[in-house]
């Protein structure tokens, strides 16, 4: 199944919660990703961690394309264009960075793949828009100003689409605070996909956790509609 840039952006914003995850075992990774998809979050960010991570990603994504073609697997923690190209050649549907890297934006634009750069200032956000980035990753979300920063930025720049990672918890209060400030999605890591559940192989618990977070976002949006 083809996942073009526009459909990926729409899917991410619709689910609202983007699981952020890494595990060195491909079978564990597949189980976690499938649990996230069953829970309503088929758009998943797999993080670039260490040697041979791109080969691991390729193995996982090749299997998902065969068995779960609706899953949209992207790659995070990319800080240079060469690494971005390696993952794009392994089917990454979007690329995420902890910082703004113009060369990565160019590589992604050539392939018409969404790029979410890490931004910590209004200047970063403005530069990201110049490079064609539709959604910017606020990182680290809680450390650069949290929901108040989002509100302040959206005053003079109401068109900005922000996805924070770091500081957004999978509970109703945190979701209400951040989405109330105007974010379009949130990256969530170990508080969503807990280490305990992964170690126990409790894929049902991960599915439930993701579903609750996705439903909390949907309920908040419905209450403001």
C-alpha positions in Angstrom: 0.0 0.0 0.0 1.4 3.4 -1.0 1.6 6.0 1.7 2.0 9.4 0.1 3.1 12.5 2.0 -0.4 13.9 2.3 -2.0 10.7 3.5 0.7 10.3 6.1 0.2 13.8 7.4 -3.6 13.3 7.6 -3.3 9.9 9.3 -0.9 11.3 12.0 -3.1 14.2 12.8 -6.2 12.0 12.9 -4.8 9.6 15.4 -3.2 12.4 17.4 -0.9 10.1 19.3 2.4 9.0 17.7 4.0 6.1 19.5 7.8 6.5 19.7 9.6 3.2 20.1 12.8 1.2 19.7 13.8 -2.4 20.5 16.7 -4.4 19.0 14.7 -7.6 18.6 12.7 -7.5 15.4 10.0 -9.9 16.7 9.4 -7.7 19.8 9.4 -4.6 17.6 6.8 -6.1 15.3 4.6 -7.1 18.2 4.7 -3.6 19.7 4.0 -1.9 16.4 1.1 -4.2 15.6 -0.3 -3.6 19.1 -0.1 0.2 18.5 -1.9 -0.2 15.2 -4.6 -2.3 16.8 -5.0 0.4 19.4 -5.7 3.1 16.8 -2.2 4.4 16.1 -0.9 2.8 12.9 1.5 5.7 12.4 4.5 4.8 14.5 8.0 6.4 14.9 10.8 3.8 15.2 13.9 5.5 16.5 17.4 5.3 15.0 19.5 3.7 17.7 23.0 2.5 17.2 24.8 0.3 14.8 22.8 -1.7 12.2 19.6 0.1 13.2 18.8 0.8 9.5 19.1 -2.9 8.7 16.8 -3.7 11.6 14.3 -1.1 10.4 14.4 -2.6 6.9 13.7 -6.1 8.2 10.8 -4.9 10.3 9.3 -2.7 7.6 9.6 -5.4 4.9 7.6 -7.7 7.0 5.0 -5.0 7.8 4.5 -4.2 4.2 3.6 -7.8 3.5 1.4 -8.5 6.6 0.2 -5.1 7.8 0.3 -2.7 4.8 -1.9 -0.1 6.7 0.9 0.5 9.2 2.9 3.8 8.5 6.3 3.3 9.9 8.6 6.3 10.1 12.1 6.8 11.5 13.2 9.2 14.3 16.5 10.5 15.7 17.9 11.2 12.3 20.5 14.0 12.3 22.1 13.8 8.9 21.0 13.4 5.2 23.0 10.2 4.6 21.2 8.5 7.4 17.8 9.8 6.1 18.6 8.4 2.7 19.4 4.9 4.2 16.0 4.8 5.9 14.1 6.2 2.9 15.6 3.4 0.8 14.2 1.0 3.4 10.7 2.4 3.1 10.5 5.0 5.9 7.2 6.9 5.4 8.3 9.9 7.4 11.5 11.2 9.0 11.9 12.9 12.4 14.9 14.7 13.8 15.7 16.1 17.3 16.9 19.2 15.6 16.4 21.1 12.3 18.7 19.7 9.6 18.2 21.5 6.2 19.9 18.7 4.3 17.5 16.2 5.7 14.6 18.3 4.6 16.0 18.5 1.0 16.5 14.7 0.9 12.9 14.1 2.1 11.5 16.7 -0.3 13.1 15.0 -3.3 11.3 11.9 -2.3 8.1 13.7 -1.3 8.3 12.2 2.2 7.2 14.2 5.3 10.0 15.5 7.5 9.3 16.6 11.1 12.3 18.6 12.4 12.9 19.2 16.1 12.4 22.9 16.8 12.9 24.8 20.0 12.4 28.4 18.9 10.2 30.6 16.7 13.3 31.0 14.4 13.6 27.2 14.1 9.9 27.0 13.2 10.2 29.7 10.6 13.2 28.1 9.0 11.4 24.7 9.0 8.5 26.3 7.1 10.9 27.7 4.5 12.2 24.2 4.0 8.7 22.9 3.3 8.0 21.1 6.6 4.3 20.7 7.3 4.6 19.7 10.9 7.3 20.7 13.3 8.4 18.6 16.3 8.6 20.7 19.4 11.6 19.2 21.3 12.1 18.7 24.1 8.5 19.7 24.5 8.3 20.5 28.2 11.7 22.0 28.4 11.3 24.7 25.7 8.1 26.2 27.1 5.4 23.5 27.1 1.8 24.4 26.2 2.4 28.1 26.9 5.1 28.2 24.2 2.6 26.6 21.7 0.0 29.2 22.5 2.5 32.0 22.2 3.7 30.8 18.8 0.2 30.3 17.4 -0.6 33.9 18.1 1.5 35.4 15.3 1.7 32.1 13.4 -1.7 30.5 13.5 -0.9 28.3 10.6 1.9 26.4 12.5 1.3 22.7 13.1 3.2 21.5 16.2 3.9 18.0 17.4 5.7 18.0 20.8 7.7 15.0 22.0 8.8 15.0 25.7 6.3 16.2 28.3 3.0 14.9 26.9 1.6 12.1 29.0 -1.1 9.6 27.9 -3.7 10.9 30.4 -6.7 13.1 29.9 -5.3 16.1 31.9 -2.0 16.3 29.9 -3.8 15.7 26.6 -6.3 18.5 27.4 -3.5 20.9 28.3 -1.4 20.3 25.2 -4.2 19.9 22.6 -6.0 22.8 24.2 -2.9 24.9 23.4 -3.2 24.0 19.8 -1.0 21.0 19.0 -2.0 18.7 16.1 -0.3 15.5 17.5 2.0 14.3 20.2 4.9 11.9 20.2 4.8 9.6 23.2 7.5 7.1 24.3 8.0 5.0 27.3 5.0 6.3 29.2 2.8 5.0 26.4 4.8 1.9 25.5 6.1 1.0 28.9 9.2 -1.0 29.5 7.3 -3.3 31.9 4.8 -4.3 29.2 7.5 -4.8 26.6 9.6 -7.0 29.0 6.5 -9.0 29.9 5.4 -9.4 26.3 2.1 -7.9 27.3 1.0 -6.7 23.8 -2.6 -6.4 25.0 -1.6 -3.9 27.6 0.2 -1.8 25.0 -2.8 -2.0 22.7 -5.0 -0.8 25.6 -2.7 2.0 26.6 -2.6 3.3 23.0 -6.3 3.0 22.5 -7.0 5.0 25.7 -4.7 7.8 24.6 -6.1 7.9 21.1 -9.6 8.0 22.5 -8.7 10.7 25.0 -7.5 12.9 22.1 -10.7 12.2 20.1 -12.9 12.9 23.1 -11.1 16.2 23.8 -11.4 17.3 20.2 -15.1 16.4 20.1 -15.7 18.4 23.3 -14.3 21.5 21.5 -16.0 21.0 18.2 
